[in-house]
Amino acid sequence: MSHGSRTSNIASAKRRWFFRACALLLGLLPFVLVEGACVIFGWGTPSTFEDPFVGFDDVRPLFVLNDDSSEYFVPKSRRRFFAEESFPVQKKPNTFRIFCLGGSTVQGRPFSTPTAFSTWLKIRLETTEPDKNWEVANCGGISYASYRLIPILKECLNYQPNLFILCTGHNEFLEERTYGHIKHVPQLFAAPRKTISKLRSYQLVRQVLVPDSPQQKPKLSVDSNPLLDYHNGIKAYHRDENWRAGVIQHYESNLQIMLAIAHKARVPVLLMKPCSNLSDSPPFKSEHRGGFSAEEQKTWNTLMQQARSHYKDNMPAAVSKLQQAIELDPLYASTHYALGKTYETLGERKLAKAAFLQARELDVCPLRIISPMEQAIESVVMETGTPFLDLHALLESECPDNILGDFLLVDHVHPSFRGHQLVADAIAKIMERQGWHEPHQELDSEVPGAYLKHFESLENTYFQKGRQTLENLRLWTQGRAEGPDIETRKTNTTTDE
């Protein structure tokens, strides 16, 4: 073929691709014009501010006015779930007002707000930038999941916030609720659907053809009603993959809703990933896989007994037996935890951590955030550019073996006093990077003394009460609460027909 012919063929091919590209662009032009019109005229605005999964029988404010209307405070009617907290109605000039939202980790359990990160943060801010008036309100609710924080965040917008600090994820499996009215999208199509759903034109068509039906949403009681508040409550937990998927989807939706609400109000949010005890917190409930036969159970029991017999003298042999037991039933959470402890003894930290994480994921009673929810946090942070603090990574980096356990946690999720102080210090650094805080560097050296002074001001009864709460919390996680028996409960969700 001559050089001229080759040149002609190349030119012809380029023209064909050019015309094809033009045809494609012309085909997409109507969609681009429709999307542009929706943006200009405000059509198809996503209804991101309402929870499509659940509703409530009633919503009561967290804060009420005192007698002379000078202060907002948490009333006694809410003290079962929230600690004492207050702030002035009139916001003074040069005041930076922070609201900390979340569950018991935010509140500072098993103690309370005087040793929670919110208090240490206020002390640090006042110490290093004393020329500004700092207000830090703790809105951590015991057993409060993310869906219960949405009304609180909406309420706090009325109080002139400068910043929301949000830490939630451990309480998502505590309450009974159903997701039968939500259509679950297969994982293969979840990401494309998520992208398309951001288009205004998609939302407009959806609102016209498939309007929301709030009457179908389950309704929850005014306050949290955890299954573990009932005696033998842990018996109510069984492996349910459909419910688990619904909880995960609901959690990510709640994060998106709260960030969207705050963004519209132009109030920044610092989102924090909760921390959880991996090395010193066994799964709260394990169940064998479906179809586990009596013969398989007998073999599994033998393997576990053989593994235990090797713990003192032959750990590699114990690892082998535990691995065989896991091959027989990969869904039994406690076996993975036992394998993790064995690897930990052998100094195999990476293998130990992987086993501990698998034990957490397979826990039939998930009282710690699970990996898909952690991934949801990271996804939302990437999509929105929200300032982010990974509490688990922060505290884990301080642990001698780089696996988070009792070194900085007092139980399965709650940080120690030192843990809360480390969280406060990390928050202050992020606030400085974001321009919300301008510390006088020469005052940093005074922070430890300020922490110590506050700590020493607390009465002995405060620590005694906290230790008793910790013991009660351990019984609670075992299903040994003093409430009515779980078999006598009535579901706390209703669905309007």
N, C-alpha and C positions, 0 to 999 in steps of 0.2 A: 504494500500500500504506500502511495506517495505521501510525502510530507504535507502537501496541500490537502489531500483527502483526510488525513488524520486531523489536521487543523479544523477542517470543515465539520467533521464528526463531533469534535470536542465542543465547537461553537453551537452545534445543533443540540447536543446534550444539555449544555448550559441553558439554552433557551427553553427546553422542555421543563427543566427544574425550576426556572424562573416563573413560567406560566403556572406550574403546579403550586408554587408558593403563593402566587397572587390569588389563585383560585381558593386556596385554603384560607388566606387572610380575608377574602371577600365573604367566604362562608361564615367566618367567625365575627365579621363586622357587626351583624345584627345583635349578637350576644354582647359585644363590647358596648354598643350604643345603649342597649337596655340596662346593662350594669351601670353605665355612667349616669343614665337618667335616674335610676334608683338612688344612687349616691347623692345627686344634685337635689332631688325632691324629697329625700328622706324616706323613700319607700323600702319596705322589706328589712327594716331595722331588726336585727336578731333580738328575740325576747330573752336576753341573757340574765335578766334580773330576777326571774322567778324560777323556783326549783320545780322541774318537771317531774320529779320522782315522788316527793312526799309533800304533805301539807300539815297543818297543826290545828287542833281543836280550838286553840286560842293562843295569842301571843301577848305576853305581859312584858312591860319594860323592865330592864335590868336596874335602871337608876330612877329614883323618884326625888322630888324636892323635899327638903326639910321644912320645918314649921315656918321659918321666916323667909323661905324661898331664896336663901343665900347659897345653898349647897345642894348638889346632887349626891345621893348615897344609895347603896344597895340595901333594900329593906329586909327586915327579918324574914319575910315570907320567901326570900330567895336564898337565905343563908345555908340551906341544906346543901346547895350546890356551889355557891359562890362565897368568897370571903368578904369581910368588911372592906369597903372601898368608898372613897368620896373625892370630890373635887369641886371647886367653886363655880357658881353659875356664871359670874362675871370673869371673863378671861383677862388677866392683867396684861398690860403691854409687855412686849419682849418675853412672852411665855411660849414655850414649845411643849405642846400637849401630846402625849403618846398613849395609845390604847393597845394593850397586849391581849390578844384573843387566842383562845385555845382550850385545852382540857386541863386535867389535873397537873400535868407537867408545867404548864404556865402558872398555875396557882401555887406550885411549890410543894405539893404533896410528897410524902406523908406529913410534912409540917405545914406551913402556910406561907402567905405572902411576905412576912418579914424576912424570910430567907430565900425567896424566889428571885430569879434573875431580874425581875422588874424592879425590886428594891435595890439590889446591888447596882443596877444600871443608873437609877436615880442618884445614888450616892456618888458613883463615878462621875456622872455628868455635872453634879453640883460642885464636886471637888475640883474638877479640871476646867470647868467653864462657869465660875460662880457669878458672872455678871449677867447670866440669863436665868430666867425663872423656869425650872423644869417640873413638869407634872407627868407622872407615869401611872396610869390607871390599870390595875390588874383585873381583867375580865375572864380569867380562866375558870371554866365550869367543870366540876367533877362529873365524869362520865358524859361530857358533852362532845358529840361528834360534829363533823364539819357542817352538816345540814342545820344544826341548831345554832351555829355561829352566824349564819346569814342575817337573821333578824337582829342580832346584837350589833353586827357591823352597821346595818342600816340605821339603827337607833343612834349609835355613836357619831354618825355623821351630823347629828343635830347639836353636837357639843364642841364644835370647832376643833376637830383633830388636826394635828400637823403630821402625824405618822401612825400607821397601823403596823404592829408586829404580830404576825400570824404564825402559829405553830399548831398543827392539827394532823391527826392520822392514826392515833392509837385506839380511838373509841368507836371506830366505824362498824364493828361487828357486835356491839353490846346490846343493841335493841332489835327487837323483831320488827321487820317490815317486809313488804312484798314488792316485787318488780314485774309482776305479770302484765301490767299495762304498758311496759316499755318494750319496744321491739329491739332485740339484740342483733347487731350487725356482725356477720362473720369477720374474723380477724383479717382475712385477705382484703376485705372491702372497707375496713374501718378507717384506714389512713386516707384513701381517696375521698371517702364520704366526709371526713372531717375537714378536708381542704375545700371541697365543693360547698359545704354548709356555711362557709364564711362569706360566700357571694350573696349580695343583696338580692339579686334576681332569684336565686334558689330559695331564699327565705320568703320572698314575696309569693312565689308559686306555692310553697309549703303552707303559708298562712291562709291562702285562698282555698286550696284543695284539701289540706289536712289540718284544720284548726285544732289548737290545743283543747283538750277536754279535762279541765282541772277536777271535774267531778269524779274522774276515775282514780285520782291519786289517793293512796292510803293516807289517813290522817293520824298523826301521832299525838300523844298527850302533851300537855303544856310543858312539863319538865321531863327530863330523861327518866326512862323506866328500864334500867338494865336487867338482863336476864339473871346476872349474877347477884342481884339484890335479893333474889329468892333463894331459900335454902335448897341445896342440891341443884342450883341453877345450871351447873356445868353439864348436867344430864341433857339439857335442851340442845346442846351443840352436837351436830353430826356433819359429816362431809357432804357438802351441797355445792357443786361446781357452778350451777346456774345462779344461786344466790350470791356466791362469791363474786362472780362476774358482774352481777348487778351492783354490788357494793363498790367494787372498783370503779365502775363507770360513773356511779353516783358521786363518788369522792372527787374524781377529776372534774366533773361538772360543777361541784360546789366551789372548788378552787377557782375555776374560770368565772363563776358568778361573782364571787367576792372581789376578785381583782378587777372585773369589769365595773362593778359598782364603785369601787374606790377610784378607779381611773376616771370615770365620768365625773366624779366629784373633785377630781384633781388632788386627791390625797394619796401620797406615796405609801407603798406597802413594802415591808421587809418580810419575805417569806422564809420560814425556817423548816428544814427537814428534821423530824423528831429523831431522837436517839433511842436505841433499844439494847438491852442486855443480851449478848450472844453467848458468852462463855460460861456464865453463871446462872442462867435461867433456862431450865428444861422446858420443853413444850408442856402446855397446860392440859392438853388432851390428845391422845393418839388413837387412831382407829386403823384396823387392818383393811386392806383393799377389799373390794367386793368380790364375792366368790371364793374367799379364803377357806379352803376345806379343812376338815378336822385333821387330816393327815399332814397337810401343810403346816397347820398350827403346831402339831407335835414336833415336826422337824425344826420349825422356827424356834420353839422353846428350847430344844436341845442345843441349837447353835448359840443362842443367847446365854445359856448356862455354861457352855464351853468357853465362850468369850469371857464371862465373869471369872471363871476359874484361872484364866491366864493374866488377870489384871496385875497381880503382884510379881509375877516372875517371867512373863513372856508377852510383852505388849504387841510385838509383830504378829504373834499367833492370834491374839485377841482381835487385832485389826482384820485378819483374814476371816475369822468366824463372823464378825460383824458385817463384813462385806458380803459374805454368803447369805446372811439373814436379810440384807437389803436387796440382794438379787431376788430372793424369794418373795419379799414384799417391800417394794421401793416407796410405799406411801406411809409406812409407820414412822411417825415423826421422831419418837424417842430413840429409835435405833440410830438415826443420823446424829442425834445429840451425843449418844454414847460413843459413836465413832469419832466425833469431834473431840471429846474429852480424851480419848485414847491418843489421837494424833497430837493433841496439846501436850500430853505427857511425854511423847516422843520428840517434842520440839519441832514438829512439822506444822508451822503456824498457818501457812496458806491452805493446806489441806484441812486443818482444824476449822478455820474460818468458813471455808466452803461447806463443810458438814454442818456447822452451827447455823448458817444461813438457810440451808435446806431444811433443817429441823424447824426453824421459824416459819418457813413457807408452808410446811405440811401440818402445822399445828391446827387441830380441828377447832380449837377455841382461840382464835387469833386476838390476843390482847396486846400485840405489838404490831406496828405498821409492817406490811408485807412489801416485797420487792416491786410488784406492779404499781403499787401506790407511790413508792419512792420514785419510780420512773415517771409517773404522772406529774409529780412535783417538778422534776427536772424538765419535762416536756413543756409544762406551762411556763416555767421560768425562761426557757429558750424562746418560746413564742412571744412572750410579753416583755422580755428584758427586765423583769422584776428583780430588784436586789435580793440576794439569796445567801443564806447561811446554813451550812450542813452541820447540824449539831452532832450527828453521829460521827462524822469524820473529825470534827473538832475535838471531841472528847476521846475518841479512839487514838488520836495522835499523841495523847498524853499518857496512854497506858503502856506499861513496860513491855508487854508482848504484842502490842498493836492490835489487840482484839478487845472490844469494849465489854467490860463485865463489872464486877463489884468494886473495882478500883475507884470508879467515879460515879457509880450508880448505887442506890440503896435497895433497889429491887429490880423488877423486870424492865422498867422504863424511866423511873424518876431519878434525876441527878442528885448527887450529894451536895452539901453546902459549897464545897470547892467547885463542883461541877457547875452550879448556878453562877458562881463568880466568874468562871472562865467564859460562860455564855455571855454574861454582861459585858465583859471586856471585849469580846469579839464583836458584839453588837455596836459598841461605842466606836470601834475601829471602822466598821462599815459606815456608820453615821458620819464619821469624819471624812471618809472618801466620797460620800454622797453630798457633802457640803451642808449637812444638817447640824453639824457639831464642829466647833472651832476651839479645841482644847488649848490651854496654856501648857506647853510641854514641860515646863519646869515644875508643874503641879502634879505630874504623873506619880512622882515618888511619894506623894501624900495619900494616894488611894489605898494601899494596904493598911495604913494606920486608920483611915476612915472606915474600912471594912471591919477591922478588929474592934474599933470603938462601938460600932453598931451591934456587932455580934455579942459583945460583952454586956450590952444594955438589955438583952433579952433575959427574961426570968426563967428560972429552972423549970417552972410548970409548963412553959412553952415546949421545951425539949421532951419532958415527960409525956405530954399529950401527943407529941409527934411520934414517939416510940410506940405508944399504944396504938395509934392510928396505923403505923407500919405493920404491927402484928395483926390487926383487924384486916388490913388490906391483903395480907398473905392468906388468911382464912377465906377471904372473899374470892380470891383467884382460884381457890380449891373448891368453890361451890358450897362453902360452909357459913354463908351469911345467916343472920338470925331472922330474916324475913319469912313470910309464909312459904310453904313448900312449893316448888316449881310446878308440881302436878296440879295445884289448885288455881294457878294463875289464869287470867283471861287475857287474850291478846290485847296489846295496847294500840293496835291499828284498826281503823275502820275504813271502809270504802263506800263512798256514796254511789248509789246505782242511778 
